[in-house]
Amino acid sequence: MSVFERIRRDIPVGTPLKTPVRNKPFTIERYEPNAVVFSVGVNHLPIPVPRACWDGIPDFLRGKPWVRIGSKHDVAEKGTLEEYLDTHQNPHQHRHPSWGSYVVPVLEHLGIVEVDHCTPSKVRLK
């Protein structure tokens, strides 16, 4: 079963989650046929994360030691999970500057990754 399918099966819409370092709350707002859409912040900003991102993360992390999440409000650094996510987004979609912070808690919730919550936060495949 793909990561995307596991998320849809195992995490109900509205499940409260928190970012790895700052513990900012967010939820999964809805599921679309090819995306998980988060609701973030007081304005409930929708952040869609495409299926291709979710399903490719295990391969991206496989065989690597700790990988920095790299969530920043500017250009993602090379080799970070944030850079990986940026390369797999829909080119017609506005890039959210720190979507790695929302992806990682979902993967941790499913037991797919282990997270080092210290700054800078890091992730590795379990």
KOLROTOR-467561 format. One record per atom (N, C-alpha, C): residue in one letter; x, y, z. Coordinates in steps of 0.05 Angstrom, whole numbers, plus 5000, padded with zeros to 4 digits. Layout:
REM KOLROTOR-467561
aXYZ...
This chain:
REM KOLROTOR-467561
m501749765000m500050005000m501850255000s501150444984s502750684982s502450865006v504351045010v504151235033v501551395031f500951495007f498551655003f496051495011e495851245003e493551075010e493451025040r495750985053r495750955082r494751195097i495651435088i494751685100i491651695099r490651655075r487751675071r486151465088r487351235091r486051015106r486251055136d488651155145d489251145174d489051415189i488851635175i488651895189i486152035181p484152045198p481652185192p482052485188v480452595170v480352885166v479853015193g481353235199g480953375224g482753275246t484353065242t486252975262t488153195269p488453265295p490253485303p493153385301l494853535289l497753475286l499253725294k501853705299k503553935306k506153915291t507254155283t509754165269t512054065288p514253965276p516353835292p517754005312v518354255306v519954415325v518254615340r516654765327r515054975340r512354885351n511654635346n509154525356n506654695347k506754795323k504454945312k502354745303p499854785312p497754605305p496854635276f496054415264f494854415238f493154155236t491554135215t489953895210t489953825181i489153585175i488553505148i485753605143e485553795124e482953915118e481153735102r482453615081r480953435064r482853265047y481653065035y483152905015y481952954988e483752994969e482953014941e483952764927p483052714903p483952464889p486952434888n488452654885n491452624884n492852824902a491752884925a493053064943a491853044971v493553104991v492653145018v492753445023v490653555033v490453845037v490453905067f492454055075f492654145103f491154405107s490354455132s489254705140s491154815161v492355045155v494655155170v494055435180g494755485205g494655755216g491855845223v491756095234v489156205242v487356265219n488556305195n486956355171n486256095156h487055865167h486455605155h487355585126l489855685121l490955675095l491055385085p489855335061p489955065050p492655015036i493954795044i496454715031i496154435020p495854414993p495654144981p498454024977v498753774984v501253624979v500553394961p501753394937p501053194917p501852914924r500352724914r500852444918r503752364911a504752474889a507552404881a509552464903c509152684918c510952754940c510852524961w508452464970w508052264991w509251994983d508651904960d509451634952d512451614947g513751834941g516651824935g518451874959i517351964981i518952025005i520551785015p519351545018p521051325028p523451265010d523151284984d525451234966d527551464970f526551704973f528451934978f530051885003l528851795024l530251755050l531751495053r531051295037r532151025040r535251035037g536650905056g539550885056g540951135065k539551335073k540851585082k540751595113p542751715125p542551765154p540551995158w540652125180w538852355185w538952555162v536652645153v536352845132v534953085144r536153325140r534853565151r532153605137i530153685153i527553745141i527853995124g529254205134g529854435118g527554625113s525654625130s523354805126s524155095134k524255255113k524955545117k523155705099h522955955105h521256135088h522956265066d524556105053d526056195030d526655945013v528755954997v529455724980v530555494997a529555254991a530355015005a533354955000e534754865021e537554795018e537754525004k539954484990k540454234976k540553994996g539353774987g539453535002g537353505025t535753715028t533753705050t531153585039l529453505058l526853405050l525253625036e525553865045e524154095033e524954115004e527454084997e528254094969e526953874953y526853634965y525553404951y522553474945l521153584966l518353654962l518053864941d519854064940d519654274920d519854164892t521553954888t521853854861t519553674852h517753604870h515453434864h512753584866q512853844868q510353984870q509254044842n506754114841n505454194816n506654474809p507754494785p509054754777p507054984775h504554924773h502455134771h501355214799q502355084819q501455134847q503355314861h502355494877h504055664894h505555484914r508155524917r509755374936r509355484964h508655304983h508555395011h511455375021p512455585034p515255595042p516255395063s514455255076s515455065097s513654825099w512954715076w511054485077w512254235088g514954215089g516153985102g515353955132s514854185144s513954185172s511254065176y509654045155y507053925156y507053635146v508853575128v509053305117v510153115138v512253195152v513653015170v511852915193p510253075207p508552965228p506652755218v505752775194v503952565183v505452305180l507852315169l509552075166l510251965193e510852135213e511452045240e509051905252h506652025249h504151915259h503651625249l504451575224l504151315212l506351125219g508451225232g510751055239g512650995216i512551165196i514351135172i517051255177v517151465192v519651605197v520051645227e522551695234e523351785261e524252075258v523552235277v524052525275v525852615299d527952765293d529552895313d528353175314h527053235337h525553485340h527353725348c529953685351c531753905358c532154075333t533054315337t533654495315t536554465306p537154425281p535254385259p534054105260s531454095255s530053835256s530853655233k530953395239k531753195219k529852965219v529952805198v528252585194v529852355182r528952105189r530051875175r527951655174l528251485154l526451265150l526751065173k524550955183k524650755204k525350485192
